[in-house]
Amino acid sequence: MAITNTYKIQNNQWIIWTDNGNRYFKSYNSIIACVDNDNKITLNKWEWSYSATTLKYLKKFILLVTNKYIVTKKEIEDKIKSGEFAVVENFSLPD
């Protein structure tokens, strides 16, 4: 897997594309979420709700890459509980 493109949403907030079609949301030095080719959303268990700012840009990322509009943190929590959103311990990207 190789990084093919990046887009700066805001200072320290990035969308990263890889050659396998996955799109990642990076906040500072942490990968927060991944959306795969089937628009399946996977969140970093420890980082997705780290701060109000992280959550704000996570919701923007989801809207930009999937066209899904998320308003509240509870909506994300409900999607995790229902299995619509997956959760992983950590992500890794190529150097």
C-alpha positions in Angstrom: 0.0 0.0 0.0 1.4 3.4 -1.0 0.1 6.9 -0.4 -1.1 8.5 -3.6 -2.6 11.8 -2.6 -3.3 14.0 0.4 -5.7 16.8 1.1 -5.4 19.3 4.0 -8.8 19.9 5.5 -7.4 22.3 8.1 -4.2 22.7 10.0 -3.2 19.2 11.3 -6.2 17.6 9.7 -5.7 15.5 6.5 -7.4 13.1 4.1 -5.0 10.5 2.7 -5.6 8.3 -0.3 -3.8 5.1 -0.9 -3.2 3.1 -4.1 -5.7 0.4 -2.9 -8.5 3.1 -2.8 -8.7 3.5 0.9 -9.2 7.0 2.3 -7.9 7.8 5.8 -8.5 10.7 8.1 -5.4 11.9 10.0 -5.5 14.3 12.9 -2.0 15.5 14.0 -0.1 12.2 14.2 -3.0 9.8 14.6 -5.0 8.0 12.0 -8.6 8.4 13.1 -10.6 6.7 10.5 -10.6 4.7 7.2 -13.2 4.5 4.5 -12.6 1.6 2.0 -13.7 1.1 -1.6 -17.2 -0.1 -0.4 -17.6 3.0 1.8 -17.2 0.9 4.9 -16.1 3.2 7.7 -13.6 2.0 10.3 -12.7 4.1 13.3 -9.7 4.1 15.6 -11.1 2.9 18.9 -8.9 5.2 21.0 -8.8 8.3 18.9 -12.1 9.0 17.1 -13.6 10.9 20.0 -10.4 12.3 21.4 -11.6 15.9 21.4 -14.4 18.1 20.0 -12.0 19.3 17.3 -11.2 15.7 16.2 -14.9 14.8 16.2 -15.7 17.9 14.1 -13.2 17.1 11.4 -14.1 13.4 11.5 -17.7 14.3 10.7 -16.4 16.5 7.8 -14.2 13.7 6.5 -17.1 11.2 6.5 -19.3 13.7 4.7 -16.6 14.5 2.1 -15.7 10.9 1.2 -19.1 9.1 1.7 -21.7 11.8 1.5 -23.1 10.6 4.8 -24.1 13.5 7.1 -23.4 12.9 10.8 -24.6 15.5 13.3 -23.8 14.1 16.7 -21.3 11.9 18.6 -24.3 9.7 19.6 -25.0 9.0 16.0 -21.5 7.6 15.6 -21.8 5.6 18.8 -25.1 4.1 17.6 -23.5 3.2 14.2 -20.7 1.5 16.1 -23.1 -0.5 18.3 -25.2 -1.5 15.2 -22.1 -2.7 13.4 -22.5 -0.1 10.6 -19.1 1.4 11.6 -16.2 -0.9 12.6 -13.7 -0.2 15.2 -10.0 -1.2 15.3 -7.2 -0.7 17.9 -4.9 1.1 15.5 -4.1 1.9 11.9 -0.8 2.0 10.1 0.2 3.8 6.9 3.2 3.3 4.7 6.1 5.6 5.3 
